Amino acid sequence: MSCTKKRAASLTAILCLIASIAATANPRMGRPMIIHRLPELNLEIWTEQDPEWETHLDETARAPTFVAEPPALSYPPAHMSWTTLPQLTFPQEHMEAATRGVLHQMAINYGVSPPKVLRQRQYGDLVGYEATFQAVSDDLPIDVRVFCGHREGKPAVVMQVVTLRDKLPHLSEHIRRSWTNVRYLD
């Protein structure tokens, strides 16, 4: 083996050793999130901290809704919401029918047919069903992802993400980080 090849092999070995030490010494840190404790919804909801998403609570006679949106000039634009339906508590075996009812109403609001295919999912404390559909809002083609779920004995929660058509994959990590951390306060 020539001197140049020996040096290259030694350098490669040293770099691999340094990389393995760095990987074990500095485990990957999670992205910083803002934790919102919302007694009005009886939920803990996580939203992005960097950049910080704008949030507000809409309280109506029917149900409170927490809304989060990325800051202006972020791409893609998005709207995430969490609504607690205190009047909807039922056994888990009725969750699919409840989700179909929620999706039917949302589809009417958007002027489209409700999605036929539901996927069973669990996010944080919530077990339920989700679906995605396309619509048009303010002359813009959009994608809507909706999840309806609950923990047995707790009110149902509807989580929704709306963004430009075909841009949901760009928000997949935002959705995962937020939705997988939804918890009831009590």
Residue pairs with C-beta under 8 A, 6 or more apart in sequence:
1 9
30 177
31 48
31 49
31 50
31 177
32 49
32 50
33 46
33 47
33 48
33 49
33 177
33 178
33 181
34 46
34 47
34 48
34 49
34 52
34 53
34 55
35 44
35 45
35 46
35 181
36 44
36 45
36 46
36 47
36 55
36 66
37 44
37 185
38 44
38 45
38 57
38 64
38 66
38 185
39 185
40 57
40 59
40 64
40 84
41 64
41 66
41 82
41 83
41 84
41 157
42 84
42 154
42 155
42 184
42 185
42 186
43 66
43 82
43 84
43 157
43 182
43 183
43 184
43 185
44 181
44 182
44 183
44 184
44 185
45 66
45 68
45 82
45 178
45 181
45 182
46 177
46 178
46 181
46 182
47 53
47 55
47 68
47 80
47 178
48 68
48 70
48 174
48 177
48 178
51 70
51 71
51 74
52 71
53 68
53 69
53 70
53 71
53 80
54 68
54 69
54 70
54 71
55 66
55 67
55 68
55 69
56 66
56 67
57 64
57 65
57 66
57 67
58 64
58 65
58 66
58 67
59 65
63 83
63 84
63 85
63 86
64 83
64 84
65 81
65 82
65 83
66 81
66 82
66 83
67 79
67 80
67 81
68 80
68 81
68 178
69 77
69 78
69 79
69 80
70 77
70 78
75 170
76 163
76 164
76 167
76 170
76 171
77 163
77 164
78 161
78 162
78 163
78 167
78 171
78 174
79 160
79 161
79 162
79 163
80 159
80 160
80 161
80 162
80 174
80 175
80 178
81 158
81 159
81 160
82 157
82 158
82 159
82 160
82 182
83 157
83 158
83 160
84 155
84 156
84 157
85 155
85 156
85 157
85 158
86 155
87 155
88 98
88 150
88 155
88 156
89 150
89 153
89 154
89 155
89 156
90 98
90 156
91 152
92 127
92 150
92 152
95 127
95 128
95 129
95 148
95 149
95 150
95 156
96 118
96 120
96 129
98 148
98 156
99 118
99 128
99 129
99 130
99 131
99 148
99 149
100 114
100 118
102 146
102 148
102 158
103 114
103 115
103 118
103 131
103 133
103 146
103 148
104 114
106 114
106 144
106 146
106 160
107 113
107 114
107 115
107 133
107 135
110 133
110 135
110 136
110 137
110 144
111 135
111 136
112 133
112 134
112 135
114 131
114 133
115 131
115 132
115 133
117 131
118 129
118 130
118 131
119 129
119 130
119 131
120 127
120 128
120 129
121 127
121 128
121 129
121 130
121 147
121 149
122 128
122 149
123 147
123 149
123 159
123 179
123 180
123 182
124 179
124 180
124 181
124 182
124 183
125 151
125 154
125 182
125 183
125 184
126 147
126 149
126 150
126 151
126 157
126 159
126 182
127 149
127 150
127 151
128 147
128 148
128 149
128 150
128 156
129 147
129 148
129 149
130 145
130 146
130 147
130 148
131 145
131 146
132 143
132 144
132 145
132 146
132 168
133 143
133 144
133 146
134 141
134 142
134 143
134 144
134 165
135 141
135 142
135 144
136 142
137 162
140 164
140 165
141 164
141 165
142 162
142 163
142 164
142 165
143 162
143 163
143 164
143 165
143 166
143 167
143 168
144 160
144 161
144 162
145 160
145 161
145 162
145 168
145 175
146 158
146 159
146 160
147 158
147 159
147 160
147 179
148 156
148 157
148 158
148 159
149 156
149 157
149 159
150 156
150 157
151 184
154 184
157 182
159 179
159 182
161 168
161 171
161 175
163 170
163 171
